[in-house]
Amino acid sequence: KNPTSIENKFYRVTFDPDTGLISNIQNLEKQISLPVNQSYYWYNASSGNEDSSQTSGAYIFRPNQSEPISISQNVRSYLVKNSLVQEVYQNFSAWCSQVVRLYSDQKYLELEWTVGPIPRRDSNGKEVISRFDTNLQTDGLFYTDANGRQILQRRRNSRDTWAFKQTEPVAGNYYPVNSRIFIKDKNIQLTVLTDRSQGGSSIVDGSMELMVHRRLLYDDFRGVGEALLEPGQYMEGLVVRGKHLLVLDTPEASANVHRKLALQQYLSPQIVLSTGQGAPYGKG
Amino acid sequence: TSSSLELRQAMGVAQHHDAVTGTAKQHVNDDYALRLFKGWKACQVVVSNALSSLMGTKENFAFCNLLNISVCPSTEASKTFSVLIYNPLARAVTQYVRLPVNGTLYAVKGPAGESIASEVVPVSKFTKDVRRDKGYAERELVFPGQIPALGFSKFTVEKVSAPERFLGTKVK
Protein backbone atom coordinates (compact mmCIF):
# COMPACT_ATOMS: atom_id res chain seq x y z
CA LYS A 1 0.00 0.00 0.00
CA ASN A 2 1.18 3.50 -0.74
CA PRO A 3 1.62 5.76 2.32
CA THR A 4 -1.22 8.22 2.82
CA SER A 5 0.31 11.13 4.72
CA ILE A 6 3.27 12.65 6.56
CA GLU A 7 3.15 15.61 8.92
CA ASN A 8 5.09 17.76 11.36
CA LYS A 9 4.04 20.71 13.53
CA PHE A 10 3.58 22.97 10.52
CA TYR A 11 2.70 20.87 7.48
CA ARG A 12 0.66 17.84 6.52
CA VAL A 13 1.19 16.27 3.11
CA THR A 14 -1.40 13.83 1.83
CA PHE A 15 -0.79 11.25 -0.88
CA ASP A 16 -3.30 9.65 -3.18
CA PRO A 17 -3.45 6.02 -2.06
CA ASP A 18 -4.07 4.83 -5.64
CA THR A 19 -1.45 6.82 -7.54
CA GLY A 20 1.06 7.44 -4.73
CA LEU A 21 1.39 11.09 -5.84
CA ILE A 22 1.10 14.17 -3.59
CA SER A 23 -2.59 15.10 -3.53
CA ASN A 24 -2.86 17.78 -0.84
CA ILE A 25 -0.63 20.11 1.19
CA GLN A 26 -1.80 21.74 4.40
CA ASN A 27 -0.22 24.54 6.41
CA LEU A 28 -1.45 23.53 9.86
CA GLU A 29 -0.47 26.81 11.55
CA LYS A 30 -2.44 28.94 9.10
CA GLN A 31 -5.12 26.31 8.47
CA ILE A 32 -4.56 26.51 4.73
CA SER A 33 -5.30 23.46 2.63
CA LEU A 34 -4.46 23.22 -1.06
CA PRO A 35 -5.12 20.27 -3.37
CA VAL A 36 -1.83 19.81 -5.24
CA ASN A 37 -1.03 17.16 -7.81
CA GLN A 38 2.72 16.96 -8.29
CA SER A 39 4.38 14.73 -10.86
CA TYR A 40 7.16 14.51 -13.44
CA TYR A 41 6.69 14.89 -17.21
CA TRP A 42 8.88 15.32 -20.26
CA TYR A 43 8.53 17.49 -23.34
CA ASN A 44 9.45 15.81 -26.58
CA ALA A 45 12.17 18.00 -28.09
CA SER A 46 11.46 19.39 -31.55
CA SER A 47 13.62 18.27 -34.45
CA GLY A 48 12.04 20.98 -36.61
CA ASN A 49 8.61 21.14 -38.26
CA GLU A 50 6.71 22.84 -41.11
CA ASP A 51 6.54 26.16 -39.27
CA SER A 52 10.24 26.30 -38.52
CA SER A 53 13.30 24.12 -38.91
CA GLN A 54 14.45 25.21 -35.47
CA THR A 55 15.45 22.24 -33.30
CA SER A 56 15.56 22.15 -29.53
CA GLY A 57 19.16 22.48 -28.36
CA ALA A 58 21.52 24.07 -25.87
CA TYR A 59 20.32 27.61 -26.67
CA ILE A 60 16.77 26.84 -27.66
CA PHE A 61 13.96 25.13 -25.76
CA ARG A 62 11.35 24.08 -28.30
CA PRO A 63 9.03 21.14 -27.54
CA ASN A 64 7.30 19.53 -30.53
CA GLN A 65 3.88 19.71 -28.83
CA SER A 66 2.37 21.74 -26.01
CA GLU A 67 1.40 18.80 -23.81
CA PRO A 68 4.20 17.10 -21.89
CA ILE A 69 4.28 13.32 -21.57
CA SER A 70 3.77 11.88 -18.10
CA ILE A 71 6.68 9.76 -16.84
CA SER A 72 4.27 7.83 -14.63
CA GLN A 73 0.83 8.47 -13.19
CA ASN A 74 1.29 5.69 -10.65
CA VAL A 75 4.38 5.63 -8.48
CA ARG A 76 5.71 2.91 -6.24
CA SER A 77 6.34 4.50 -2.88
CA TYR A 78 7.27 3.71 0.70
CA LEU A 79 7.44 5.63 3.94
CA VAL A 80 10.27 6.02 6.48
CA LYS A 81 8.82 7.62 9.59
CA ASN A 82 11.02 8.75 12.49
CA SER A 83 10.81 11.47 15.11
CA LEU A 84 13.22 13.91 13.41
CA VAL A 85 12.34 13.25 9.79
CA GLN A 86 9.55 11.65 7.78
CA GLU A 87 10.23 10.65 4.18
CA VAL A 88 8.17 9.20 1.37
CA TYR A 89 10.23 7.62 -1.43
CA GLN A 90 8.52 7.77 -4.82
CA ASN A 91 9.75 5.85 -7.84
CA PHE A 92 8.42 7.28 -11.13
CA SER A 93 10.61 5.22 -13.46
CA ALA A 94 14.07 3.67 -13.73
CA TRP A 95 15.44 7.17 -14.32
CA CYS A 96 13.20 9.42 -12.20
CA SER A 97 12.59 9.29 -8.46
CA GLN A 98 11.83 11.63 -5.61
CA VAL A 99 11.92 11.85 -1.81
CA VAL A 100 9.20 13.94 -0.14
CA ARG A 101 10.68 15.01 3.20
CA LEU A 102 9.44 16.79 6.30
CA TYR A 103 11.87 17.56 9.13
CA SER A 104 10.19 17.82 12.53
CA ASP A 105 10.47 21.58 13.09
CA GLN A 106 10.98 23.12 9.66
CA LYS A 107 8.39 25.29 7.98
CA TYR A 108 8.73 23.94 4.48
CA LEU A 109 8.36 20.76 2.49
CA GLU A 110 11.45 19.35 0.79
CA LEU A 111 11.32 17.49 -2.52
CA GLU A 112 14.62 15.84 -3.41
CA TRP A 113 14.52 14.69 -7.02
CA THR A 114 16.87 12.41 -8.91
CA VAL A 115 16.58 12.41 -12.70
CA GLY A 116 18.74 10.56 -15.22
CA PRO A 117 20.36 9.07 -17.10
CA ILE A 118 17.67 10.18 -19.55
CA PRO A 119 17.18 7.36 -22.08
CA ARG A 120 17.48 8.14 -25.79
CA ARG A 121 16.91 4.74 -27.40
CA ASP A 122 13.48 5.92 -28.57
CA SER A 123 15.27 8.68 -30.57
CA ASN A 124 13.43 11.43 -28.69
CA GLY A 125 15.17 14.36 -27.02
CA LYS A 126 13.63 14.85 -23.58
CA GLU A 127 13.19 17.96 -21.42
CA VAL A 128 12.05 16.82 -17.98
CA ILE A 129 9.82 18.94 -15.74
CA SER A 130 8.36 18.78 -12.25
CA ARG A 131 4.80 20.15 -12.40
CA PHE A 132 2.51 21.29 -9.58
CA ASP A 133 -1.18 21.42 -10.52
CA THR A 134 -3.51 23.26 -8.13
CA ASN A 135 -6.96 24.86 -8.22
CA LEU A 136 -5.61 28.38 -7.59
CA GLN A 137 -7.25 31.06 -9.76
CA THR A 138 -4.12 32.76 -11.04
CA ASP A 139 -5.54 34.71 -14.04
CA GLY A 140 -2.51 34.06 -16.26
CA LEU A 141 -0.07 35.48 -13.71
CA PHE A 142 2.95 33.92 -12.08
CA TYR A 143 6.07 35.27 -10.44
CA THR A 144 9.78 34.55 -10.84
CA ASP A 145 12.84 36.17 -9.33
CA ALA A 146 15.41 38.20 -11.24
CA ASN A 147 18.84 36.84 -10.21
CA GLY A 148 17.60 36.24 -6.67
CA ARG A 149 16.71 39.91 -6.23
CA GLN A 150 13.38 41.49 -7.09
CA ILE A 151 10.38 39.33 -7.93
CA LEU A 152 8.93 39.98 -11.39
CA GLN A 153 5.31 39.42 -12.33
CA ARG A 154 4.97 37.37 -15.52
CA ARG A 155 1.79 37.34 -17.58
CA ARG A 156 1.19 34.38 -19.87
CA ASN A 157 1.38 35.17 -23.61
CA SER A 158 2.25 38.77 -22.93
CA ARG A 159 5.16 41.21 -22.72
CA ASP A 160 5.03 44.53 -20.90
CA THR A 161 6.67 46.74 -23.50
CA TRP A 162 5.55 45.56 -26.92
CA ALA A 163 2.59 43.99 -28.71
CA PHE A 164 3.48 40.33 -28.46
CA LYS A 165 2.32 37.56 -30.79
CA GLN A 166 2.85 34.17 -29.20
CA THR A 167 4.11 31.48 -31.57
CA GLU A 168 5.51 29.02 -29.01
CA PRO A 169 2.85 28.38 -26.32
CA VAL A 170 5.25 26.56 -23.98
CA ALA A 171 8.75 27.86 -24.69
CA GLY A 172 7.44 31.41 -25.24
CA ASN A 173 6.18 31.43 -21.66
CA TYR A 174 9.31 30.03 -20.01
CA TYR A 175 11.35 32.35 -17.79
CA PRO A 176 14.60 32.01 -15.84
CA VAL A 177 14.09 30.89 -12.24
CA ASN A 178 17.26 31.60 -10.31
CA SER A 179 15.95 31.09 -6.81
CA ARG A 180 12.12 30.92 -6.72
CA ILE A 181 8.83 30.82 -8.58
CA PHE A 182 5.33 31.21 -7.19
CA ILE A 183 1.64 31.34 -8.02
CA LYS A 184 -1.04 32.84 -5.84
CA ASP A 185 -4.66 33.88 -5.54
CA LYS A 186 -6.21 36.24 -2.98
CA ASN A 187 -5.73 33.89 -0.04
CA ILE A 188 -3.06 31.32 -0.85
CA GLN A 189 0.47 31.40 -2.27
CA LEU A 190 2.45 28.32 -3.31
CA THR A 191 6.17 29.07 -3.59
CA VAL A 192 8.89 26.75 -4.89
CA LEU A 193 12.53 27.53 -4.11
CA THR A 194 15.23 26.00 -6.30
CA ASP A 195 18.81 25.07 -5.41
CA ARG A 196 20.10 26.09 -8.85
CA SER A 197 18.99 28.15 -11.84
CA GLN A 198 16.24 26.45 -13.84
CA GLY A 199 13.60 27.37 -16.38
CA GLY A 200 10.02 27.63 -15.18
CA SER A 201 6.53 28.69 -16.15
CA SER A 202 2.82 28.50 -15.53
CA ILE A 203 1.34 27.16 -18.76
CA VAL A 204 -2.24 27.01 -17.47
CA ASP A 205 -3.89 28.73 -14.52
CA GLY A 206 -3.10 27.12 -11.17
CA SER A 207 -0.19 25.17 -12.60
CA MET A 208 3.52 25.74 -12.10
CA GLU A 209 6.44 23.83 -13.58
CA LEU A 210 10.23 23.74 -13.43
CA MET A 211 12.59 22.09 -15.89
CA VAL A 212 15.00 19.89 -13.95
CA HIS A 213 16.99 18.09 -16.66
CA ARG A 214 17.22 17.78 -20.45
CA ARG A 215 18.97 15.56 -22.98
CA LEU A 216 18.79 16.40 -26.66
CA LEU A 217 19.77 14.70 -29.89
CA TYR A 218 20.28 17.63 -32.29
CA ASP A 219 22.34 20.80 -32.48
CA ASP A 220 20.17 23.95 -32.54
CA PHE A 221 22.31 25.79 -35.16
CA ARG A 222 23.02 28.71 -32.82
CA GLY A 223 26.77 28.24 -32.67
CA VAL A 224 27.56 25.48 -30.22
CA GLY A 225 27.76 22.86 -32.97
CA GLU A 226 26.86 19.91 -30.71
CA ALA A 227 23.76 18.25 -29.36
CA LEU A 228 23.22 18.64 -25.61
CA LEU A 229 23.89 14.98 -24.89
CA GLU A 230 26.17 15.14 -21.87
CA PRO A 231 27.29 11.49 -21.71
CA GLY A 232 28.83 11.83 -18.25
CA GLN A 233 31.40 9.58 -16.59
CA TYR A 234 29.70 6.32 -17.61
CA MET A 235 28.79 7.42 -21.16
CA GLU A 236 25.07 6.89 -20.61
CA GLY A 237 23.93 10.40 -19.64
CA LEU A 238 24.09 12.52 -16.51
CA VAL A 239 22.20 11.77 -13.33
CA VAL A 240 21.08 14.99 -11.65
CA ARG A 241 19.94 15.36 -8.06
CA GLY A 242 18.51 18.53 -6.57
CA LYS A 243 15.99 19.98 -4.17
CA HIS A 244 12.82 22.00 -4.38
CA LEU A 245 11.55 23.59 -1.18
CA LEU A 246 7.81 24.24 -1.03
CA VAL A 247 6.19 26.95 1.05
CA LEU A 248 2.41 27.18 1.36
CA ASP A 249 1.23 30.33 3.09
CA THR A 250 -0.85 33.46 2.69
CA PRO A 251 0.41 35.96 0.09
CA GLU A 252 1.03 38.48 2.90
CA ALA A 253 3.19 36.12 4.98
CA SER A 254 4.99 34.23 2.20
CA ALA A 255 7.68 36.80 1.42
CA ASN A 256 8.95 36.72 5.00
CA VAL A 257 9.39 32.94 4.72
CA HIS A 258 10.76 32.57 1.19
CA ARG A 259 13.26 35.43 1.40
CA LYS A 260 14.94 33.96 4.49
CA LEU A 261 14.79 30.45 3.13
CA ALA A 262 16.24 31.42 -0.26
CA LEU A 263 19.17 33.14 1.44
CA GLN A 264 19.75 30.03 3.53
CA GLN A 265 19.75 27.97 0.32
CA TYR A 266 22.21 30.27 -1.42
CA LEU A 267 24.52 30.73 1.57
CA SER A 268 23.98 27.28 3.01
CA PRO A 269 26.01 26.13 6.02
CA GLN A 270 29.21 24.32 5.06
CA ILE A 271 30.12 20.98 6.62
CA VAL A 272 33.74 20.06 7.40
CA LEU A 273 34.78 16.85 9.14
CA SER A 274 37.74 15.96 11.32
CA THR A 275 38.98 13.12 13.49
CA GLY A 276 39.15 15.56 16.38
CA GLN A 277 42.76 14.91 17.43
CA GLY A 278 44.51 18.13 16.51
CA ALA A 279 47.77 19.71 17.63
CA PRO A 280 47.75 23.24 19.13
CA TYR A 281 47.85 25.84 16.38
CA GLY A 282 48.41 29.60 16.25
CA LYS A 283 48.89 32.09 13.47
CA GLY A 284 52.50 32.65 14.54
CA THR B 1 49.98 27.24 2.04
CA SER B 2 47.31 27.94 -0.51
CA SER B 3 45.35 30.76 -2.02
CA SER B 4 41.77 31.44 -3.04
CA LEU B 5 43.20 33.06 -6.20
CA GLU B 6 42.88 29.77 -8.12
CA LEU B 7 39.13 29.64 -7.54
CA ARG B 8 38.77 33.35 -8.25
CA GLN B 9 40.53 32.85 -11.58
CA ALA B 10 38.31 29.88 -12.42
CA MET B 11 35.25 31.96 -11.54
CA GLY B 12 36.60 34.74 -13.75
CA VAL B 13 36.85 32.35 -16.71
CA ALA B 14 33.37 31.04 -15.94
CA GLN B 15 31.87 34.52 -16.42
CA HIS B 16 31.86 33.80 -20.15
CA HIS B 17 28.27 33.53 -21.35
CA ASP B 18 28.82 29.94 -22.49
CA ALA B 19 29.80 28.92 -18.96
CA VAL B 20 26.90 30.79 -17.34
CA THR B 21 24.27 29.33 -19.65
CA GLY B 22 25.77 25.93 -20.50
CA THR B 23 26.05 26.56 -24.23
CA ALA B 24 29.68 25.51 -24.65
CA LYS B 25 30.89 22.36 -26.38
CA GLN B 26 31.25 19.36 -24.07
CA HIS B 27 35.05 19.48 -23.87
CA VAL B 28 34.93 23.18 -22.97
CA ASN B 29 32.34 22.48 -20.23
CA ASP B 30 34.61 19.73 -18.92
CA ASP B 31 37.42 22.28 -18.73
CA TYR B 32 35.21 24.80 -16.84
CA ALA B 33 34.34 22.05 -14.35
CA LEU B 34 37.99 21.02 -13.93
CA ARG B 35 39.06 24.62 -13.27
CA LEU B 36 36.33 25.05 -10.63
CA PHE B 37 37.29 21.73 -9.02
CA LYS B 38 40.96 22.72 -8.79
CA GLY B 39 39.95 26.09 -7.38
CA TRP B 40 37.80 24.45 -4.73
CA LYS B 41 40.63 22.05 -3.81
CA ALA B 42 42.90 25.06 -3.23
CA CYS B 43 40.19 26.74 -1.16
CA GLN B 44 39.82 23.68 1.05
CA VAL B 45 43.33 24.42 2.35
CA VAL B 46 42.36 28.06 2.91
CA VAL B 47 39.22 26.99 4.82
CA SER B 48 41.22 24.43 6.84
CA ASN B 49 43.74 27.10 7.85
CA ALA B 50 40.95 29.50 8.80
CA LEU B 51 39.19 26.87 10.92
CA SER B 52 42.47 25.86 12.58
CA SER B 53 43.10 29.49 13.41
CA LEU B 54 39.60 29.95 14.86
CA MET B 55 39.73 26.70 16.85
CA GLY B 56 43.35 26.92 18.00
CA THR B 57 44.11 23.37 16.84
CA LYS B 58 45.52 22.07 13.58
CA GLU B 59 43.37 19.17 12.44
CA ASN B 60 43.20 16.87 9.48
CA PHE B 61 40.01 18.22 7.93
CA ALA B 62 37.97 16.27 5.39
CA PHE B 63 35.60 17.82 2.85
CA CYS B 64 32.93 15.45 1.65
CA ASN B 65 31.80 16.66 -1.78
CA LEU B 66 29.47 13.73 -2.43
CA LEU B 67 27.19 14.02 0.59
CA ASN B 68 24.22 14.47 -1.76
CA ILE B 69 24.64 10.84 -2.82
CA SER B 70 25.48 9.63 0.72
CA VAL B 71 29.19 9.17 0.12
CA CYS B 72 31.82 10.22 2.69
CA PRO B 73 34.68 7.81 3.48
CA SER B 74 35.49 9.71 6.71
CA THR B 75 32.11 9.15 8.33
CA GLU B 76 31.52 5.71 6.85
CA ALA B 77 34.70 4.27 8.37
CA SER B 78 35.15 6.22 11.63
CA LYS B 79 33.78 5.32 15.04
CA THR B 80 34.38 8.84 16.33
CA PHE B 81 34.57 12.07 14.39
CA SER B 82 33.85 15.78 14.65
CA VAL B 83 31.49 17.77 12.45
CA LEU B 84 32.14 21.46 12.01
CA ILE B 85 29.40 23.50 10.42
CA TYR B 86 30.15 27.04 9.29
CA ASN B 87 27.27 29.44 8.82
CA PRO B 88 27.99 32.30 6.39
CA LEU B 89 24.69 34.05 7.18
CA ALA B 90 24.40 37.01 9.54
CA ARG B 91 21.79 35.20 11.65
CA ALA B 92 21.73 31.94 13.54
CA VAL B 93 20.27 28.95 11.68
CA THR B 94 19.31 25.37 12.39
CA GLN B 95 20.54 23.00 9.72
CA TYR B 96 19.71 19.31 9.52
CA VAL B 97 22.90 17.35 8.90
CA ARG B 98 22.85 14.04 7.02
CA LEU B 99 26.01 11.94 7.13
CA PRO B 100 26.51 8.49 5.57
CA VAL B 101 27.34 5.88 8.22
CA ASN B 102 27.40 2.12 8.61
CA GLY B 103 26.49 1.82 12.30
CA THR B 104 22.99 1.72 13.72
CA LEU B 105 23.34 3.91 16.81
CA TYR B 106 25.34 7.11 17.36
CA ALA B 107 25.71 9.60 20.21
CA VAL B 108 25.91 13.22 19.04
CA LYS B 109 27.14 15.98 21.34
CA GLY B 110 26.90 19.70 20.76
CA PRO B 111 29.50 22.45 21.25
CA ALA B 112 28.94 22.54 25.03
CA GLY B 113 28.93 18.77 25.39
CA GLU B 114 25.14 18.56 25.47
CA SER B 115 23.37 15.61 23.90
CA ILE B 116 21.75 16.28 20.54
CA ALA B 117 18.77 14.28 19.34
CA SER B 118 19.76 12.12 16.38
CA GLU B 119 18.52 9.16 14.41
CA VAL B 120 19.77 6.77 11.77
CA VAL B 121 17.75 6.28 8.58
CA PRO B 122 18.36 3.83 5.74
CA VAL B 123 19.95 5.05 2.50
CA SER B 124 17.37 4.76 -0.27
CA LYS B 125 17.66 2.28 -3.12
CA PHE B 126 17.62 5.27 -5.52
CA THR B 127 20.80 6.61 -3.95
CA LYS B 128 22.48 3.19 -4.03
CA ASP B 129 21.67 2.96 -7.74
CA VAL B 130 23.10 6.40 -8.45
CA ARG B 131 26.40 6.24 -6.58
CA ARG B 132 27.65 2.99 -8.21
CA ASP B 133 31.07 2.13 -6.72
CA LYS B 134 31.64 5.50 -5.03
CA GLY B 135 30.43 4.47 -1.55
CA TYR B 136 28.71 1.71 0.36
CA ALA B 137 27.05 3.36 3.37
CA GLU B 138 23.83 1.59 4.31
CA ARG B 139 22.48 4.34 6.54
CA GLU B 140 22.54 8.08 7.21
CA LEU B 141 22.90 9.81 10.56
CA VAL B 142 20.48 12.76 10.86
CA PHE B 143 20.66 15.48 13.48
CA PRO B 144 19.77 19.18 13.75
CA GLY B 145 22.72 21.52 14.16
CA GLN B 146 22.26 25.00 15.60
CA ILE B 147 24.89 27.34 14.22
CA PRO B 148 25.56 30.95 15.30
CA ALA B 149 25.63 33.87 12.88
CA LEU B 150 28.88 34.16 10.88
CA GLY B 151 30.43 31.40 12.94
CA PHE B 152 30.65 27.67 13.39
CA SER B 153 29.54 24.92 15.75
CA LYS B 154 31.44 21.74 16.48
CA PHE B 155 29.59 18.49 17.06
CA THR B 156 31.18 15.22 18.13
CA VAL B 157 29.77 11.94 16.90
CA GLU B 158 30.50 8.59 18.52
CA LYS B 159 29.35 5.20 17.38
CA VAL B 160 27.53 3.39 20.17
CA SER B 161 27.57 -0.38 20.39
CA ALA B 162 24.10 -1.78 20.11
CA PRO B 163 23.00 -3.18 23.46
CA GLU B 164 23.70 -6.89 23.69
CA ARG B 165 20.67 -9.07 23.57
CA PHE B 166 19.76 -10.37 26.99
CA LEU B 167 19.84 -14.07 26.64
CA GLY B 168 18.69 -14.96 30.16
CA THR B 169 19.99 -17.79 32.31
CA LYS B 170 18.80 -21.29 32.64
CA VAL B 171 17.24 -22.06 35.98
CA LYS B 172 17.29 -25.58 37.28
Interface residues (C-beta under 8 A of the other chain):
Chain A: A58 Y59 V80 N82 S83 L84 V85 E87 Y89 N91 S97 V99 Y103 D105 Q106 T114 R222 G223 V224 G225 E226 L228 L229 E230 P231 Y234 V239 R241 L263 Q264 L267 S268 P269 Q270 I271 V272 L273 S274 T275 G276 Q277 G278 A279 P280 Y281 G282 K283
Chain B: D18 T21 G22 T23 A24 K25 Q26 V47 S48 L51 S52 S53 M55 G56 T57 K58 E59 N60 F61 A62 F63 C64 L67 N68 I69 C72 S74 T75 S78 T80 F81 S82 V83 L84 I85 Y86 N87 P88 L89 V93 T94 Q95 Y96 V97 A117 S118 E119 V121 P122 S124 K125 F126 T127 V130 R132 V142 F143 P144 G145 I147 T156
